[in-house]
Amino acid sequence: MPELPEVETSRRGLEPHVAGQVISSVTVRESRLRWPIPAELGNHLQGGVVRRITRRGKYLLFELDEGTLLIHLGMSGTLRVVPKDCPAAKHDHVDIVLSNGKKLRFNDPRRFGAVLWLQGDPLQHALLSHLGPEPLTDDFNGEYLYRRSRSKKMATKTFLMDGKVVVGVGNIYANEALFRAGIRPTRQAGRVSLARYEKLAEVVKEVLAEAIVQGGTTLKDFLGSDGKPGYFKQSLQVYGRAGESCLACANPLVEIRLAQRSTVFCGKCQK
């Protein structure tokens, strides 16, 4: 599933081609996504100007004067800017034709994504209003994590991946951040000290920022908006390396299932 760096990479790649463009037409080939695409989507979008593209968690927000187009990539979705005459392929569910002669194309083989039209303040929509702070902002810090974690008996990794606590820290980057912070994923969130949460917040920011610079992590179902894969997987220290030697101490990395997600850690370096 595309995580925050992959979504931010898509946003940055798309914005120069989409922002400021008038939407000429909309084609919906398949409306049965995680939530049905509204039948009136084309009426809302046609003739509108995309003012800018922002992101909230893993949601992309295309801001128009009359409302906001919300797109979520789901498990396997991609957004590409393609030539206007580019023929549709399998799973190309939505085309948004732009005044520059290009079109924004949404492809989603598993159909777990979303293409919705929001009016009013998008941040007050039910999908967004409950979300925690963005991890790359000042609102996300060690003191905040420490305060939110008190009395929490859940595993620290589960706590870190809770979108109500902080948005966008998915499985890959939670594994990596906890390794860098030296925190065992299974440790109860309420038993982690302030000093260790300060370190964790710091490395979460580092890991995500590095991944954004490198273009996101290559997953089998994800390609960036330019069709090129991300490259952060070259820097992964624990995720996907179960049984291999820890890069810090050479002990074999351990893999367990935690909240139904693959969790890899070093039993010696992470306490």
N, C-alpha and C positions, 0 to 999 in steps of 0.2 A: 504494500500500500504506500503510495507517495506520502512522505512525511513533510513537515514544515519546510525544510530546505528545498525539497523538490518543488513544492508549491510556490515558494518564493522565487526560485529559479524560473519557473514558468511565468510568474507575474513580470519579472524583470525582462524576460525575453519577449513577451507579448506586448508590453506597453508601448514601445516605440512604433509598432506597426498598427496599433489599435486606438490609442488615445488621440482624440481630436478628429476621429473619422465619423462620418455619417453612416448609419446603418441603412443600406439600400433595401435589403430583403432578408427574410429568414425562412429556412427550410427545415422542417422537423420530420425526419423519416421514421423515428421510433420515439414515442413519448413515454413508454413504460420503463422509467428508470426507478430509482429507489422511491422517489415521489413522482407522480405523473407530471410531465411538462404541461403547464397550463395551455389550453387550446388557444387562448388569446395572446400568447407570447409574441407572435409576429406583429400583432396590432400595437402592442406596447412598445416594441423596439423599432419598428420601421420609421425612418425619418429622424430618429433620435441621434444625438451626438454623444459618443463615449467621452466623457470629460477626463476620467482617469481610472486606473485599476488599482485597487487596494487589496489588502488581505487581512482577514481575521481568522487566526488559527490556520486551519487547512481550507478555509473558504476563500475563493476569489470573488471580489466585488467590483463589478463594472458599473461605474457611477454615471447615470444619465440625468438630465434635468428633471424628468418625470418620475424617476424611481431608480432601482438598482437591480441589475442582473446578477444573481448569485449562482456561482458554479462550484460544485465540489467534485473532485476527480474520483472519489470512491476508491475502490480497490485497484482499478486498472485503467482509469480514464486518462486521456491526454487531450491537450488543446494545442492546435497547430495553426499557424498562419500559412495558407496555401494560395496558389494562383486561383483567380476566379473560375477558370475553366478546368480546374483539376477534378477529374471524375471521382465520384464517391466510391469508397471501398466498403467492405463488410464492416459493420459496427460503427460507421460514420453516421451518427444519429442526428446531429444538428450542424447546419451551416449558417453562418451569419455573414452576409455579403457586405463589404465595406466600400466606401466611396473612393478608396485608393486602388480599386481593382483587385483587391485580395479578399479572402474570406477566412473567418475564424471557424475552425472545424473542431467539433467535439466528438471524440471516438471513445467508446466504453464497452469493451467486450462483455464484461460481467454485469453491466447495467446497475451497479451500486452507486453511481454518481448522482448528481442532482443539477438541474438547470431550472431555476425558479425566478419569478419576478416579484420584487419586494417594493412596496410603497411606504413612505414615511421613513423614519430613522431605521436603517437596516440593523443597527446594533441592538435595537430593542426587539427584533424578531425572535421568535421562540428558539430558533436554531443557534442564535448568537448571544442572547441576553445572559445566559448562565455561565458563559465561558470565563475562565480565569485570565490573569494578565498575560500579555505577550512575553515570552522568555527573554527577548533581546531588549526589553525596556527596563528603566530604573525601578518600575513597580515590582519587578521580580528580583528578589535578593535573598540572602541567607536569613535575615531577620523575619521576612515574610514566610519563608518555608518553615522556619522554627515555630513561629506562632500558629500556623495552620496545622502543624503536625502534632501538637500537644494532645495527648491521650489517644492518638491514633495507633491502633494495634495492627493495621495492615502493613504489608511489606513496603519498604521504602521505594522499591521500583514501582509497585502498584500505585503508591501515593504520587510519585513523580509523573506517572502517565495519566493521572486523572485530569481531564480537561477542565474541571471546575477549579482545580488547584493552579494549573498552568496549562496553556494551550500548546499543542504542537510537538510535545516531547514524546514521540512514538517509541516503538520497541527498539529499533536500532540505536537511536541516540541516547535512550535511557541506559542501555547496556554500556555504551561507550562512556557516558558521563560518570556513571557509578564506578566504573573501573578507574578512571582518572582521579576521582575523588577518594578512592580507597574504601568505598562503602559497600558492604556485602548486600546484594539486592534483597535478600530475605530478612534483613534486620528490620525490626519494627520501626515504623516512621517516628513514633513518639519517643524512641530511645536514642535518637540521633541528636548530638549536641549542636548548639548554635554554631560553634566554630566549624564543625563538619558540614553543616548546611551552608555556611558562607562559602566554603570551598566548593560544594556541589553546585551552588548557583553560579559561581564563577566558571566552572568547567562546562556547565550546560551552555552558557553563552559562547564559550570558546568552541565547543564541538559544533554547535549549530552554525556559527559564523564561518568556521572553516569549511563546513559542508556546502554552504551557500556559495562561497568563493569558488569551490571546486566543481560546482554544478549539481550537487545532490548525489545521492547514492544510487547506483544502478541497480534496479530491481528488474526481474524478468518481464514485468508488465509495464514498466515506466520508461518513457523517453522524454527528454526535454522538449520545449516548444519549438526548438530548431531541428528536432529529430535526432539530436546527438545525445548519447547517454551521459549520465553524471559520472564523476570520477572519485567521489569520496570513498568508495569501497576500497580503494587502494590504501587508505589510511586507517581502516578499521583495526582496532587492537584486540577486540574480543568477539564481537558479533560474527557469527559464521565460522569461528575458529575453534569450536569445541574439540577437545582432545589434543590440540596443538599446544606448543610450549608458550607460556606467558612471555611476552616480550620484555617484561621487567625482571622476572625471577626464574624463568625457564620451567616452572612447574606446569603440569598439564592443566589446561583450562577445563572447567567443569560445566556441563550443560544440564539444566533442569527445566521443568515446566512451571511457570509461575503465572497465575491468572490466565492459563491456557496459552501463554506466549513463551517462545523459546528464550531462555535466559542463560547467558554464558558469563562466567566470572572466574576469577582466580581465588582459590581458597586460602592462599598465603598472603596475597597483597590486599585483599578486600576483607575488612573486619566489620 
